[in-house]
Amino acid sequence: MKLKNKIHLGTSVLLVVIVVLMNTAIYFAAAFMLKEADVERAAADAARVAGGVSNPAASVASSDLLRAYAPANGMVRIILPDGTVDGVAVSPDASELRSHEASFQKGEKRTVIRDNSGASYARVVLPVIWRGGEVASLELWENLQATERILNILSGVLLVASLIAVVPAVISARVLGAVISNPVENMTETMRRIRKSGTHERIATDSSRHDELQDMALTFNDMMDLLEENYRKQEAFVQNASHELKTPLTVVESYAHLLKRRGRERPELFDESVEAIYEEAIRMKELTQQLLALVRSGEQWDIKAEAIDVAALVQETADSFRQAYKRYVCVQIIESVTLYTDRSKLRQLLFIFLDNARKYSEKEILIEVRKSEIRVADQGIGIPATDLSKIFDRFYRVDRARSRKTGGFGLGLALARELADALGAVVRIESEEGKGTIVILTLSEFSSSPAILKEKREEEA
């Protein structure tokens, strides 16, 4: 069953049940109160009759005496202790009451009785002093025709009121179901079209609406924007990765083919081919490692936080880099600080910056430590201002020919940004073409990285 039909059916049934229960309660409450009032009135009439006929004279006939007190639409009679009737007065419209069995009862009794014809009567029995001081029962019957007529009118009014209340409510429930389900159906239909066409279609929104359905549509559109952006980046990523792997594979294939055709005839080609194949294999290995590192999200980084002396770590990293690449790195400690961060990840981040400085500058590399800020500066070719906003994009390279020569893939700074985000750090780059580049890494003294904070809290506990 569709959602709109469920809403329509559920709301309608609930409303009908509520209206029926409410009107039934009203009807029975009114019937109870009206009949109680009629019984009270009949009891008062019976008491008045009892006072008037108590201990009558022997010369007065019982029926003649009671006739003066007979109700307009009912019966009054005297029942002796032996069950015989000593006088009865019945109105013309209630002659059938004579057939009711007479029984002597002690004390007072009040009841509402419905006879075989369907008419309701209030019956009141009172003790009365009869002739010779004998105690008899005075039985008074009064027709409740007026009350029945009122209850019939009330039932008709309640029925009409129920229809007047239920019909518009059922219609409104149908409209409500459509209002709620239509956006969902539109979203579902949009998803079907997206699945068939492969496009990133949006749902039409109404800025004048401010409800959950509008929020759902806006959220869906935001999700589609994100999916489209991620799809675009993924497509570009795959294309760039394919492009980057194509060149070394082509080189390996070419030299392998050369060795296959002429390697035995010309031994001098062997060393050249093996060296070229080895270099391209190393390049593919580095590219693959960087790609695997970049596919990890920030939450998946294995952060192991500890107290780090920033100056000592920078000096240690510079010494290792100098030993590995035989390049001079000048370290200036202006002001140091101890931070709570991941040693290996921060060291890896610094190696990325130093490696970029090495590739694009032949002069010395300068590292400055200013409390929680680390600056890595080179005097190389610099970065054009138009490219600064793109240098953290994957596979983006300012000068592709030069990057190819130096072995870069355009992945280093993208990886650096991922590492910085994992450490709760901020990376920004200042550069002037032809004069050099400065990478500024700002580490928070109280890192905002969730992983680091969690690790710190666990150690403190």
Order of alpha helices (4+ residues) and beta strands (2+ residues): alpha-alpha-beta-beta-beta-beta-beta-alpha-alpha-alpha-beta-alpha-beta-beta-alpha-beta-beta-alpha-alpha-beta-beta-alpha
